[in-house]
Amino acid sequence: MNTLETLKSTELDVSAIRRDFPGLHQSVHGNPLVYLDNAATTQKPNAVIEALDRFYRTDCSNVHRGVHELSERATKAFEDARVVVKRFINASREREIVFVRGTTEAINLVASSYARSRMKAGDEILISALEHHSNIVPWQLLSEQIGTRLVVAPINDSGELVLEEFERLLGPKTGLVAVAHVSNALGSVMPVRDIVRLAHSRGVPVLIDGAQAAPHLAVDVRELDCDFYAFSGHKVFGPTGIGVLWGRADLLEGMPPYQGGGDMIRSVTFEKTTYNDLPFKFEAGTPHIAGAIGLGAALDYVSQLGIDRVTTYERELLAYGTEVLRAIPGLRLIGTAREKSAVLSFVLDGIHPHDAGTVLDRLGIAVRTGHHCAQPVMARFDIPATTRASLAFYNTKEEIDALASGIRRVQELFR
Amino acid sequence: MTDIDIQELYQELILDHSRRPRNFRRPDGATHKAEGYNPLCGDTVTVYLQMNNDVVSDAAFQGDGCAISKASASLMTESVKGKTRAEVESLFSRFRDAATGSGSADPVRLGKLAVFSGLRGFPTRVKCATLAWHTLRAALEQKASLVSTEGEETLQ
């Protein structure tokens, strides 16, 4: 391959990509939209919107039971989506892919089913100080129910896990490790391979919250060697209300059902119910069929772009954004981990993030302001909130320039 | 144009009170006190009142928050001094009408508080301005518990 071809194969055609996302082409308060809130949710490509449309227009039916044509089509599309998910995270079996509402439900499923049946009072769940509330609160609920303890491994001033501390806290009572792959508030990429290695050397299973990783990094659950992996569809360009829990088949087999209802049973009498096989045992009730199909379309879309190309492009954007924002006096980046995903979380001297967010919004720039559902992270940095610009593969350097000039406008106003 | 909206919201009076909040202190003779919290953005405010029978003889606050919430608390403490409970309540009601663009708020009767009518185009920021007022009302009722903006519907 010559240089030109190599270059071509590793580069994304961002202007072509942007044409696939109708939501990006609109004016907000009279300015072109600059959408930098991708860690909250992503815009959807036409492929996803059309998949949802197609399901509701022509294939709308329930799955797994009808003998009629529409039901067969719906079932096939739904189960095809499971195969797409399996490939996307390089799982070995479809039966290990459980459709859930999102990462939050996936973690709650593991807490309610796995942890609750395997752990006892005094046992510990080890998390990191970077976790989203959805990887804190389910464990606190479990503690209230069965008396387990939540143990938190600290982070350093750059927003990186202190691995030695993590290792020290991994003790004889640790029953489960649950950590984010990528921090939503700061973008830090966690050393998940080291975490898994250390935990497994002590026989402790590991749940990875991949909500912020799946849209940005190649996820290979077999290579990660983790035990559970969770992510949300809407953060990876798919619909809201659909997500995935991947679990090792042997663990899932041994777990009691999470919810009871239709689809998760094989036979029911008033005396005894026999549960269905994996993954249906964990999919009680009519699933979000359209959502799963839309998620499949989203993952196909990302795969076609090539997740490694996405990672490379976003790394470049992040480096540019970091440089541009660092050049603004009075701006402090929060979260400067060496391994970082495309998140720029920052505070401005003397200006509350909420005020900055309002002004940026009027300029058409969508960012998130607040604690990002990670109040302990804010407490760690002794700040009430940050302004967070989170990038995706459809963002451009021009948009980062727009953000920078917006920030300068904010500073002028509050000077 | 967008800049006009922004300047309407962040008028000089609001910027001035957010930079140099008035009555930003903890008075020795406070008879009533309440703490407020907006979980959405982490804003906190503590309102202190000195009541002389039915009249607010002194009002002050402390806390941390955005420009709107600080300016609102600052202007509120100025405007309630010397007023009776009933007058405070009626002022709050007119203030809220102005901030949400509902009712027929009379700018003359609102005095400086009329500046918050710039919030009309910013429904997500109304809670920032009402936090101090809810806290003040809790203080008047001598509620011991923490007051919060949650549970209040944002009026469009």
HADDOCK unambig.tbl for C-alpha pairs under 7 A between the chains (distance, minus, plus):
assign (segid A and resid 29 and name CA) (segid B and resid 2 and name CA) 6.05 0.50 0.50
assign (segid A and resid 30 and name CA) (segid B and resid 1 and name CA) 6.88 0.50 0.50
assign (segid A and resid 30 and name CA) (segid B and resid 2 and name CA) 6.86 0.50 0.50
assign (segid A and resid 352 and name CA) (segid B and resid 65 and name CA) 6.82 0.50 0.50
assign (segid A and resid 352 and name CA) (segid B and resid 66 and name CA) 4.86 0.50 0.50
assign (segid A and resid 352 and name CA) (segid B and resid 67 and name CA) 6.91 0.50 0.50
assign (segid A and resid 354 and name CA) (segid B and resid 66 and name CA) 6.19 0.50 0.50
assign (segid A and resid 355 and name CA) (segid B and resid 66 and name CA) 6.16 0.50 0.50
assign (segid A and resid 355 and name CA) (segid B and resid 67 and name CA) 6.64 0.50 0.50
assign (segid A and resid 359 and name CA) (segid B and resid 6 and name CA) 6.57 0.50 0.50
assign (segid A and resid 362 and name CA) (segid B and resid 2 and name CA) 5.66 0.50 0.50
assign (segid A and resid 363 and name CA) (segid B and resid 2 and name CA) 6.85 0.50 0.50
assign (segid A and resid 370 and name CA) (segid B and resid 40 and name CA) 6.93 0.50 0.50
assign (segid A and resid 370 and name CA) (segid B and resid 41 and name CA) 5.09 0.50 0.50
assign (segid A and resid 371 and name CA) (segid B and resid 41 and name CA) 6.90 0.50 0.50
assign (segid A and resid 384 and name CA) (segid B and resid 42 and name CA) 5.75 0.50 0.50
assign (segid A and resid 385 and name CA) (segid B and resid 41 and name CA) 6.84 0.50 0.50
